[in-house]
Amino acid sequence: MAVPKRKTSPMKRNQRRSHHALDTTNWVEDSHTGEPKRRHHIDLKTGMYRGKQVVDVKD
């Protein structure tokens, strides 16, 4: 069974975890409503995606 020979220092531990941070989401302004929306996602208020109606909107 593998056992570490030395204790991992906090610096090395934190360097390994540097990729665990959350990425920021990319928001853009909707061309029709002017509200912020995520890129490459369906606008749930209007049901539009790339200028086409893809989801029926409930009132």
C-alpha positions as CSV (number, residue, x, y, z in Angstrom):
1,M,0.0,0.0,0.0
2,A,1.3,3.4,-0.9
3,V,2.0,5.7,2.0
4,P,3.3,9.3,1.7
5,K,6.9,9.7,2.9
6,R,6.4,13.4,3.9
7,K,3.6,15.6,4.9
8,T,2.3,17.7,2.0
9,S,2.9,21.4,2.7
10,P,0.1,23.9,2.5
11,M,1.7,25.5,-0.5
12,K,1.8,22.3,-2.5
13,R,-1.7,21.4,-1.3
14,N,-3.1,24.8,-2.4
15,Q,-1.2,24.7,-5.8
16,R,-3.0,21.4,-6.5
17,R,-6.3,23.0,-5.7
18,S,-5.8,26.0,-7.8
19,H,-7.9,24.5,-10.6
20,H,-10.8,23.9,-8.3
21,A,-12.0,27.5,-8.4
22,L,-15.4,28.2,-10.1
23,D,-15.3,29.9,-13.5
24,T,-17.3,33.0,-14.0
25,T,-20.3,32.7,-16.3
26,N,-20.4,34.7,-19.5
27,W,-23.5,37.0,-19.6
28,V,-24.5,39.0,-22.6
29,E,-27.3,41.5,-23.3
30,D,-30.3,40.0,-25.1
31,S,-30.9,41.7,-28.5
32,H,-34.7,41.6,-28.2
33,T,-35.4,42.3,-24.5
34,G,-32.1,43.9,-23.4
35,E,-32.0,41.7,-20.3
36,P,-28.8,39.7,-19.4
37,K,-28.8,36.1,-20.5
38,R,-26.2,33.3,-20.7
39,R,-24.5,32.7,-24.0
40,H,-25.5,29.6,-26.0
41,H,-28.6,29.1,-23.7
42,I,-32.3,29.3,-24.3
43,D,-33.9,32.5,-23.1
44,L,-36.6,31.1,-20.8
45,K,-38.7,34.2,-20.7
46,T,-39.2,34.4,-24.4
47,G,-38.3,30.8,-25.4
48,M,-36.0,32.1,-28.2
49,Y,-32.6,30.7,-29.2
50,R,-30.6,32.2,-32.1
51,G,-33.7,34.1,-33.3
52,K,-36.0,31.0,-33.4
53,Q,-38.8,30.1,-31.2
54,V,-37.8,26.7,-29.6
55,V,-39.8,26.6,-26.4
56,D,-43.5,27.4,-25.8
57,V,-43.7,30.0,-23.0
58,K,-46.3,29.5,-20.3
59,D,-48.1,32.6,-18.9
